[in-house]
């Protein structure tokens, strides 16, 4: 999961569309990440993230648009697939990551998996298709 991940650039009529996440290598129970999404020429979003292990508990903290952090506890870890949940949060309630070959797939959904939205990232910065 550590590294720079991005979706390809697309140029629909309303402007460029892409997303990227950058994650540090884990060190002493901490990974730090940042994500940003560009949709059109004016609209974008960003998020600060961290995955932290404290007293044997692993938690993903996400702060969209630089706001207050929301905690998501690690609930499932399969081969290359951590999932984090916060059933009290409105949406998303689950955030998961999985490797698919060289790609990283990030998915957000409700805790039961409904209303899922996924991003397929490839290694490196955004680049044109």
C-alpha positions in Angstrom: 0.0 0.0 0.0 3.0 2.3 0.6 3.8 4.5 -2.4 2.1 6.8 -4.9 -1.1 5.5 -6.5 -3.3 7.2 -9.2 -6.1 6.7 -11.7 -5.5 7.7 -15.3 -6.3 11.2 -16.5 -9.5 11.5 -18.4 -10.7 14.6 -20.3 -14.5 14.6 -20.6 -16.3 17.8 -21.7 -16.2 19.2 -18.1 -12.4 18.9 -17.6 -9.8 16.5 -16.2 -10.8 13.7 -13.8 -8.3 11.7 -11.7 -7.6 10.6 -8.2 -4.4 9.8 -6.3 -3.3 8.5 -2.9 0.2 8.7 -1.4 1.2 6.5 1.5 4.4 6.4 3.5 6.1 3.1 4.5 4.9 1.7 7.8 7.2 2.6 10.7 6.7 2.0 14.4 3.0 1.3 13.9 2.2 4.3 11.7 1.5 5.0 8.0 0.6 8.5 6.8 -1.4 9.2 3.7 -2.9 11.9 1.6 -5.5 11.7 -1.2 -6.9 14.1 -3.7 -9.4 14.0 -6.4 -9.9 16.3 -9.4 -13.2 16.4 -11.2 -13.6 19.2 -13.7 -11.5 22.4 -13.8 -12.8 23.9 -10.6 -13.9 21.0 -8.4 -11.5 18.9 -6.2 -11.3 17.2 -2.9 -8.5 16.2 -0.6 -8.1 14.0 2.5 -5.5 13.4 5.2 -5.2 9.9 6.5 -3.2 7.7 8.9 -3.2 4.1 9.9 -2.0 3.7 13.4 -1.4 0.7 15.7 -1.8 1.5 19.4 -1.9 -1.3 22.0 -2.5 -3.9 19.3 -5.5 -2.1 17.8 -5.1 -0.9 14.2 -7.2 2.2 13.2 -7.5 4.2 10.0 -8.2 7.9 10.6 -9.6 9.9 7.7 -9.9 13.7 7.7 -11.8 14.8 4.5 -11.2 18.4 3.4 -8.9 18.8 6.4 -11.7 18.5 8.9 -12.0 16.4 12.0 -10.6 12.9 11.8 -13.0 9.9 11.7 -11.8 6.6 13.1 -12.3 3.3 11.4 -11.2 0.1 13.2 -9.5 -2.8 11.4 -12.1 -5.5 11.1 -10.8 -7.8 8.4 -7.5 -8.6 7.0 -7.2 -11.2 4.2 -4.4 -11.7 1.8 -3.6 -8.1 0.8 -7.0 -6.8 1.9 -7.3 -4.7 5.0 -10.8 -3.4 5.8 -11.7 -0.7 8.3 -15.2 0.0 9.7 -17.1 2.6 11.7 -20.8 1.5 11.8 -21.7 4.8 13.6 -20.5 6.9 10.7 -23.0 8.1 8.1 -21.0 7.2 4.9 -18.7 5.5 4.3 -18.9 2.9 7.1 -16.3 0.6 5.5 -13.0 1.5 3.7 -11.0 -1.4 2.2 -7.9 -1.8 0.1 -6.9 -4.8 -2.0 -4.1 -5.5 -4.4 -5.1 -6.6 -7.9 -1.8 -7.5 -9.6 0.2 -4.2 -9.7 -2.9 -2.1 -9.0 -4.4 -1.0 -5.7 -8.2 -1.0 -5.4 -9.8 1.2 -2.7 -13.5 0.8 -2.0 -15.8 2.7 0.3 -19.3 1.4 1.2 -21.8 0.9 4.0 -20.8 -1.8 6.5 -22.9 -4.4 4.7 -21.1 -3.7 1.4 -23.9 -1.8 -0.2 -23.5 1.5 -2.2 -19.9 0.6 -2.9 -17.7 2.9 -4.8 -14.2 1.8 -5.9 -11.1 3.4 -7.4 -8.5 1.4 -9.3 -5.1 2.9 -8.8 -1.9 2.1 -10.6 1.5 2.9 -9.3 2.9 6.4 -10.0 1.5 9.9 -10.7 -1.6 10.5 -12.8 -0.9 10.2 -16.5 -3.1 10.3 -19.7 -4.7 7.2 -21.1 
